[in-house]
Every structure is written in C-alpha cells, then in structure tokens.
Amino acid sequence: MKPSKNYAGIDYFRLIAALFVIAIHIGPFESYNGTLDYLFTYCLGRIAVPFFLMVTGYFVIAPYIRGGFENPHSLKKYLLKNTGLYLGATVFYLPLALYAKNLPKSIGEAFKNFFFDGTFYHLWYFPAAVMGCILLVFFLKRSFGAAAFFAMAAYIIGIFGDSYYGLIEDIPFLHFLYEGIFSFSSYTRNGIFFAPIFLLLGVFAADSKFPCPKCLLQLGCALSLCCMFLEGYLTYILNLQKHNSMYLFLIPTIYFLFRLLLTIRGKAPDWIRKSSMWIYIMHPAVIVLLRGIAKKTKLTGLLIENTLMQYLAVCLLSVILAFVIQAFCETLSGSSFPRRKNRHKPERPSGSPCTSENDAQHI
C-alpha cells in the first residue's frame, strides 16, 4: 500500500484515536480502578471524535472556503461518502439491533435515532459530522465571525446538557428548555451543539496566517490537557454530568494537539489512514464476536471480566479486520497495483493543506 505524504503525525494519530473510541465502549481499566478508567477513557479518550472532526475541517471545509465556495466537489464527496457509510453500517448492524430488541418503537424515535442518536450506539458520529458540516458551511458563507459565534454558542449550550447539566437541571426554565432538546436528541453531543466547533477549529488550523512556535504548542497542549483532566474529574465527583463528551478545556486541548501533529511530517502507510474508519465501524461487532468466543471457550473471566484483556483483544482483532477489509477493497478497485505516474501533472504546492482527495477520508 502506498504511503501518505507529509501528514504522518495526523495519519498515525488516526489509528490511536480509533483505539480511544474502542476504549470508550469497553472501559479498559474498569476492573482495576474506576477513577483511572474514568480519567483514561472519559477524559483522555474524549479527544478522539473531535480530532476526526478537525481533520474534516482541515482537509475538506478549509479548501472549499479557500476556493471561494465555488468548487464543492470535495465537500459533496465527503457528505455522500459519510451518508453512504452510515446507511451501510445501519444495514450491517440491523440484525444486532433486532437481537438486542433495540429497534425504534415509533416514527418519532426512528427520526431521533437516524438523525441524532445513531441507528447503533457508535454510529451517531456520521449524522453529526454531516449535519455539522452543513451548518458550519452555511454560517461560513456569511462570515467567519458568524460561524465562530454560532459554533461557540452552540457548544456552550451543549455543555450544559452534558458535563455541566447538574448546574441547570433544577432551574425550571432551563430544565424545560433542555428537556425540549432531549426530546429530539438524547444527548447534546450531536451535529448541532458538538460538531461545529471542532470542524471550525480544523478550518482555523489550516490558516497559515496564525503560526505558533512548537514549544508554545507543547506547553498549551500540556496545560490544557491537565485542566481538562481536572475539569472532567470535578464534574464527575460532583455528580454534575448527564454525559461526559463535552468539556470546556477539550477545545484548546484538541487544537494544540492537532497543531502539534501537523508538525510531524513524513510518510505513513496508507492503510493506517484508511483503517481508522473500518475500526470505528466494525469494533462493536468485534466486541460481540469476542463475547461469543469467550463463552464458547469458557474464557469469560480472562477475555470479558478482565476489561483490560478484553480491550487489548478487541483492539487487535479490530485492527486485523480493518486491514483485511481495506486490502480486500483495494484489491477489488485495483488500487493495490502500481500506477504509471503522470509526468505532466503539476504537483500541489506544499503549503496546501489538502494534498489529495483521499486525505479527506476518515471516520
């Protein structure tokens, strides 16, 4: 498989972020220490989805803006691809939803699941990313300031329906307002309140007018991460959380981290970049498969009750499965065979944030 040029830091972190998502759905340290598991899984692990949204902002939305909103090809391709993946994954997980008796019981619930909660518990990302892109582009066409105001205001509203819900749940007017929000979305972690700010950060990171020394990026990332751990822990022990996807210090943490990853240049294997999507989609099926294997082999104590071993096993099997799927897809498309280079095609300037359309492919 051909290497991906110039964005090794971003490409390698795609895999790490996908493994963080698996951690969120397992809790690797739960059987050892609850506090450690919370800090690793529901604080550190929460950088995963914002990272993928920033990748979209950087590689998809920023070039669209730079082109004066005149060439929406990459944006349309991204939206269509994610919609297709969402529909395909919905069909794939339908038997599991039937088995678990998790099908919607009304048209309203079906609408809520499809557009906000996800048709399976991890698939909420796809409608959130699509909806977030559409909303952000709508405001960016008016002005960057309008987009920034909307994204930040939406996130602040969202955070009080998430990690800070305990501060407002006893205020009648706000309680009524948020109950209205929860009537169409179980969480404020969705395409309206959650996704736009991180997509916008990706656009902002792509603007070369805002350079920053590496040492300041490292300091900013370290301080922001420490503050996010403290914020997450305090909202956890004070029982403020309705959910734990949204923290104030998640914003500077992921921004500084993303900018740091951009400084790591070089080549990463192409399968690293593309496999993150398959790991994200397939890992719940791997969790179910591992449970079945553990039950049949009477290894439940080792592979299920020991959450760290369960996590490591699911990660390993998910990576292997993602590699096999990616290799199969490339074989079908013929892209695994070397192609003759077009000597007359000019190279894209190194300052451009999007070296190819494939750079926009991620979960």
N, C-alpha and C positions, 0 to 999 in steps of 0.2 A: 504494500500500500504506500502511496506517495506521501512524503512529508508535507506538513503545513508550514508555510514560511512566515517568519517574522513575529509570530504571536505564540511562542512556546509557553510563556507563562500563563496566558489565557487558556490555551488548549489543554495543558496538563491540569489546570485547576478545574476544568470541566469535569474531569473524572473524580477529583476529590469532592466537588460539590455534589455529584450524583451519589457518592458514598455517604455524604452527610444526609441526604434525603432518606436513604435506607435506614440510617441511624434514627431518624425522627419516627419511623414507623416500627422500630423494634425496641429502642432504649437499651443500648448495649451494656450499660453499667447498672441497670436497674436491679439485678440480682446481687449486686455487690454493695452499692451505696447510692441511695436515692438522690442526695444532693449533688454528687459528682455526675450522676446521669443527667440531672436537670441542666447543670451548667454546660456539659458537653453537648447534649442533644438539643435542648430547647433554648440555649443561648448561642453557643458557637455554631451549632448546626443550622441556625436560622439565617446564616449568611448565604446559604445555597441558592434558594429561589431568587432573592434579589440580585445575586451575581448573574444568573441566567437572564434576568430581565435587563440588566445593564448591558450584557452582551448584545441583546436585541437593539437597545437604544443606540449602542455604539456602531454596530455593523449594518443595521437596517434603517433606522429612522434618521440618524445623522447624515448619511449620504443623500437621502431623499431631500432633506432640508437644504443641504449644500447645493443640490441641483435645482433649487428654487421651486420645489414641489412639482416639477414638470415631468419627471420620469418615475412614476410609481411602480415600475416593474418589480424591483426587489421587495418592496413593501407588500404588493399584491401576492407575490410568490410566497413570502413568509406567512401571510394570513391564510392563504389557501392551503399551504402545507400543514400548518398547525391545525386548521379545521379538519383536514383530511385525516391527520394522525388521531385527532380527538374522536372522530367518528369511527375510525378503525379500531381504536382501543376500546371504545364503548361496546362495539360488537364483540370484541375478543373477551371482555370481562362480563358479558351478559350472562353466560352460564354460571359464573361465580356469584353474581348478584341474585340470580334465581335460586341457587343453592342456599345462599345466606338469607333469603327472603327480604332482600333489600330493595326491591323494586318500588317505585313511587306508587302511592295509593290514590293519587288524584292528579288531575291535569295541572293544578297549581304546583303540586310537589314535583311533578315531572319538569315543569318550567324552571323551578328553583334549582333542581339538580343539574339540568342541562346547561343553564347559563351562569350559574354561580357556584354551587357546591361541588359540581363534578358528578358524572354518572358512576364513577367509582371513587373511592376516597382520595386517591392521589391525582385524579385527572382534573381537579379544579384549576390547575395551572394553565391548561390550554385555553379555556374560555376567558380566564383572567388576562392572559397575555394578549389575546386577540382584542378583547374589549379595551384593555389599557392602551394598546397601540392606536386604536380608532379614536378614543377620547383625546389622547395626547396630541395626535396629529391635528385634530380639529382645533384645539387651542393654539398649537404652534403656528397654524396658518394665520391666526390673528396677531399674535406676538409671543416672543419668548417669555415676557413678563406675565402675560395672561396664563400661559401654560404652567409657569412656576407657581403662580398664585393658586391655580386650581389644584395642582399636584400636592402642594404642601398643605392646603386647607383640607383636601380630601384625606390625606394621611393623618392629620391631627384629629379629624372626626373619627377616622377608623381606629385610631389608637385607643380612644375612649370606649370603643366597643370591643376592645381586645385586652391588652395588658393592663389598662387602667380603668376597666369597667367598674371596678369596685368603688371608684371615686364618684361616679354619677348615677349608679343604679337606684339610689334612694331619693334622687331629685325627681319629683313627679314629671315635670315637663320633659326632661332629658330621658327619663326612663320610657316615657311614651314614644319619644322620637326614635330611640334605638330599638324598641320593640317593633316599630314600623319597619326599620331596616332589616331586622331579623325575620320579618315575615316573608321577605323575598330572598334573603341570603342568610344562611345560618351563622356566617362569620362576616366581619368587615374585611377579612383577608380575601379580597376579590379584585376584579378588574376595575372597579370604580375607586375604592379607597386605598388599595395596596399597590397595585402595579404601576400607576402613572409616575410616581416619584422616582422609582428606580429606573424606569425607561428614560426619564428625563436626565437622570444622573449619567446614564450612558451617553446621551447626546452631549451633555456638558463636558464629559471626559474626552470626547472626540474633538473638542475645540482647542486647537493648538495655541490660542491666544492666552491660555491660562497655564503656563508652565509652572512646575514646582520641583525644587531640588529633592533628590531621592531621600536624603536624610530627614527632611520635613515630612515626607510621605510616610516613612517608617515610624517617626515619632507620633504623627497624627493617627496612624493605624493602631499603634500600641496603646495610646491613651484612650482612644475611642473604644477599643475592644475591652479595656479594663472597666470603663464606665458602663459599657453595655452589660458586662457580667454583673456589675453592682446593681444596675437598674433591673435586670432580669431577676436577680436573687431577691431584691427587696420587694418587687411586685409579687413575687412568688410566696415569700414567707408572710407578707401582709395580706395575702389572700385577695388581691385586687384583680386577678386575672380571670377573664372569661375564656380567653385563649391566650397563646403566647407566641404569636407570629410577628407582632409589631412592637418595636422598641424605638424610642427617640434616637438613641445612640447607634442603632442599626444603620441609620443614614450615613453619618460620617465614617463609620467602620467600613462599610462596603465600598464607599467612594475611595477612601485612601488605599484599601486593599486592591481594588481594581486598577488604580493608577500605578501601584507598585508592580502588579502583574504585567502591565504594559511595558515596564522597563526590562522585563526578561525576554530578550529577543532570541531568535534562533528557530530551529525546526523541531516539530513534534510529529510523531507518526499520525497519519490521517485518521486511523481508527480510533485514536484517543479522543479526537474532537467529535466524531460521529457516534461513538459508542455511548456517550452520556445520555443521549435521547433514548436509546434502547434499554439502558439500565433503568432509567426513570420509569419507562412504560412497563417493563417486564418484572421488576423486582417484587411486586405483590404476588404475582403468580409463582415466583420462586419461593416466597415465604410459605405459601400454601403447599407447594410441592415438597419443601423440606419438612413440613409438619407431617405430611403423609409418609415420607421416607422414615422419619424418626419413629412414627407409630408402628410401622411395619417391622422395623429392625429393633424395636424396643430400646431406642436410644433417645427417648424423650428427655430424660434427665440431662443428657450431655448436649443435645442439639436444640432443645427448646427451653427448658427451665434454666439452663445456663445461658443468659441472654448475650453474653459476650461471644460465646462459641456460636450461638445462633446468628449473630450479626456477621461474624467473620465468614461463616459458611454461606450465608445469603449473598454477601459481597462477592465472594469467589465465584459462586455459581452464576450470579448475575453478570459479572464481567465476562466469564466464559461464554455465556449465552449471547451477550451483546456482540462479542467478537464473531461468533459463528453466524449470527443474523446479518451482521454487516458484511462479512465475507461472502455470504450467500447472495445478498443484494448486489454487491459489486460484480460478482460472477455473472448474475443474470443480466446486468446492464452492460457488461463488458468493460467496465471501468478499471478492472484489475489488470488489464493488459496495457503495456506501454503505448502511448500515442505519439505520433510524429509531431514535433513542435512546429508551430507556425513562425517562421523566421521573420515574417513581415509584420507581425502583430506587435505594436509598441508595448513596452512594459508599463504597468501602472506606477505613477510616482510613489516613492517610498513614504511620502507624507500622507498619503491617502489612508484613512482608517480601514477601508474595506478592500482587501487585496483580491478577493474573488467572491462570487455569489455564494459559494459554498461556505465562506466564513460566517454567513448568517444562519447556518443550520445548527440548531442546538435545541435543547428541550425547552 
